[in-house]
Amino acid sequence: MSEPFLIIFDVDGTLIDSQAHIVASMERAFATIGLPAPSRAETLSIVGLSLPVAMMKLAPNDASAHPALVEAYKQAFQDLRLSAQGASFAPLFAGAGEMLWQLHQDPRFVLAVATGKSRRGMEHILDLHSLRPIFASVQVADDHPSKPHPSMVETCLMDCAIPPERAVVVGDTIYDVEMAQAAQTGAIGVAWGYHAVADLRAAGALSILQHPNDLIPALAQRWSL
């Protein structure tokens, strides 16, 4: 059997519809520090970045407040997750779970994660949706520089012993596309996430998925499977 192909997934905006959780947490964090909250669009624009980098973008004139904003966001995110409505904040996008299991059961593919989420947040998602068996490598913001630095993708490649030409990153932001390019893998964008399709194409996405069901045909076309 030939060497498998590696599919590296972003999480927020790609597999998980977490925008309500992210926006609510950011609003709470800024209120805690006494700063005006960013708009919904501004908050969604930074999804995928590590929290320190995100706060630099959202509050560029309040550098001294960045550490406190990071901690306030983490606390708000945790509080909302543990609340009675917590599970509703992190649903899988329609069709995403089925697509992941189909890929996992196909010997041609190995799956991994490269996410701006914390280790604690990613562990929660893996358990919430019973995804632990699916991913051969799970890379989180706690252990790497922020996207678009290629460190997370490079670690996935190393963990799975698969060369970059046999790998692709699937994500919803330009940070995912730029990260893939920096690691010399391909990049596939999704139309249901937090960055505009036009921006994903301009950043260099090889193709744009309209539904999770489109991924396997896109992979087959990329690698002539």
C-alpha positions in Angstrom: 0.0 0.0 0.0 1.3 3.5 -0.8 2.1 6.1 1.8 -1.1 7.8 3.2 -2.0 11.5 2.8 -2.3 13.8 5.8 -5.3 16.0 6.3 -4.7 18.7 9.0 -7.9 20.4 10.3 -8.4 23.7 11.9 -11.2 23.5 14.5 -13.1 26.8 15.2 -15.0 27.8 12.1 -14.0 24.6 10.2 -15.3 21.7 12.3 -16.9 23.5 15.2 -19.4 26.4 15.0 -18.1 28.2 18.1 -18.8 31.8 17.1 -21.4 32.4 19.8 -19.0 31.1 22.5 -16.1 33.1 21.2 -18.0 36.4 20.8 -19.7 36.1 24.2 -16.4 35.3 25.8 -14.7 38.3 24.2 -17.5 40.6 25.3 -17.2 39.4 28.9 -13.4 39.7 28.8 -13.4 43.3 27.6 -16.2 44.2 30.1 -14.1 42.7 32.9 -11.2 45.0 32.1 -13.4 48.0 31.5 -12.8 48.4 27.8 -15.3 48.7 25.0 -15.8 45.3 23.3 -14.8 44.8 19.7 -17.6 44.2 17.2 -18.7 40.7 16.3 -16.9 41.0 12.9 -13.7 42.2 14.6 -13.8 39.3 17.0 -14.4 36.7 14.3 -11.6 38.2 12.2 -9.0 37.0 14.8 -10.3 33.5 15.2 -7.4 31.1 14.8 -4.8 33.4 16.3 -3.3 32.7 19.7 -4.9 34.9 22.4 -1.9 37.2 23.0 -1.7 38.0 19.2 -5.5 38.3 19.0 -5.6 40.9 21.8 -2.8 42.9 20.2 -5.1 43.2 17.1 -8.3 43.9 19.0 -6.9 46.4 21.5 -3.8 47.9 19.7 -3.8 51.0 21.9 -4.1 49.2 25.2 -0.9 47.0 25.3 -0.8 47.1 29.1 -4.2 45.4 29.3 -3.3 42.5 27.0 -2.3 40.0 29.7 -5.4 40.8 31.7 -7.6 40.4 28.6 -6.1 37.0 27.8 -6.8 35.8 31.4 -10.3 37.3 31.4 -11.1 35.7 28.1 -9.9 32.3 29.3 -12.1 32.6 32.4 -15.1 33.7 30.5 -14.7 30.9 28.0 -14.5 28.4 30.8 -17.4 29.8 32.7 -19.7 29.7 29.6 -18.5 26.2 28.8 -19.5 25.0 32.2 -22.8 26.8 32.3 -26.1 25.0 31.6 -26.0 26.2 28.0 -22.3 25.3 27.5 -22.8 22.4 25.1 -24.8 24.6 22.7 -21.7 26.8 22.2 -19.6 24.2 20.4 -21.7 22.2 17.9 -20.1 20.4 14.9 -21.1 21.9 11.6 -23.7 19.8 9.8 -21.9 17.0 8.1 -18.5 17.6 9.7 -18.7 14.6 12.1 -19.7 12.2 9.3 -17.0 13.5 7.1 -14.3 13.0 9.8 -15.3 9.4 10.5 -15.5 8.6 6.7 -11.9 9.9 6.3 -10.7 8.1 9.5 -12.0 4.8 8.1 -10.3 5.3 4.8 -6.7 3.9 4.9 -5.5 6.4 2.3 -5.8 9.2 4.9 -4.3 10.2 8.3 -6.0 13.0 10.2 -4.5 15.7 12.5 -5.5 19.0 14.1 -3.7 22.4 14.1 -5.8 24.8 16.2 -5.6 28.2 17.9 -7.5 26.6 20.8 -5.9 25.9 24.2 -5.1 22.4 25.2 -7.9 22.5 27.7 -10.4 23.7 25.1 -9.3 21.1 22.6 -9.6 18.3 25.1 -13.1 19.4 25.8 -14.0 19.3 22.1 -12.5 15.9 21.7 -14.5 14.5 24.5 -17.7 16.4 23.7 -17.9 15.0 20.2 -16.1 11.7 20.8 -13.3 12.6 18.4 -10.3 11.2 20.2 -9.8 8.1 18.0 -9.8 10.2 14.8 -6.7 12.3 15.1 -3.1 11.0 14.9 -1.7 14.4 16.0 -3.4 17.3 17.9 -1.5 20.6 18.0 -2.7 23.5 20.0 -1.8 27.1 20.7 -0.3 26.3 24.1 2.7 24.6 22.5 3.4 26.7 19.4 3.7 30.2 18.0 0.5 31.7 16.7 -0.7 30.9 13.2 0.4 31.6 10.5 3.7 30.3 11.8 4.1 26.8 10.4 5.2 25.1 13.7 1.9 23.3 14.3 1.7 21.9 10.8 5.4 20.9 10.8 4.8 19.0 14.1 1.8 17.2 12.5 4.0 16.2 9.6 6.8 15.0 11.9 4.4 13.1 14.2 2.8 11.3 11.2 6.0 10.9 9.2 4.4 12.3 6.1 6.1 14.8 3.8 4.5 18.2 3.1 3.7 17.4 -0.5 1.3 14.6 0.7 -0.4 16.9 3.2 -3.1 19.6 3.1 -4.5 22.0 5.7 -8.3 22.5 5.8 -9.4 25.8 7.4 -11.7 28.8 7.3 -9.2 31.7 7.8 -6.4 33.2 5.9 -4.2 32.3 8.8 -4.7 28.6 8.0 -3.9 29.2 4.4 -0.8 31.2 5.2 0.3 28.6 7.7 -0.1 25.8 5.1 2.0 27.8 2.6 4.7 28.4 5.2 4.9 24.7 5.8 4.8 23.9 2.1 1.6 21.9 2.2 -1.6 22.6 0.2 -4.5 24.5 1.7 -8.2 24.0 1.2 -10.7 26.7 2.4 -14.2 26.3 3.7 -17.1 28.6 2.8 -19.0 28.2 6.1 -16.4 29.7 8.4 -15.3 33.2 9.7 -13.3 34.6 6.8 -14.7 35.6 3.4 -14.2 33.1 0.5 -12.6 35.9 -1.6 -10.0 36.4 1.1 -9.2 32.7 1.3 -8.8 32.5 -2.5 -6.6 35.6 -2.5 -4.4 34.1 0.2 -3.8 31.0 -1.9 -6.4 28.3 -1.1 -6.3 25.6 -3.7 -10.1 25.1 -3.5 -13.1 26.2 -1.4 -15.5 23.6 0.0 -19.2 24.5 0.1 -20.1 21.5 2.4 -18.0 19.0 4.3 -19.1 16.3 1.8 -17.0 18.2 -0.8 -13.7 17.4 0.9 -13.1 13.9 -0.3 -13.8 14.8 -4.0 -11.4 17.8 -3.6 -8.7 15.5 -2.2 -9.2 13.0 -5.0 -8.8 15.8 -7.5 -5.7 17.2 -5.8 -3.9 13.8 -5.6 -5.6 12.0 -8.5 -6.9 9.3 -6.2 
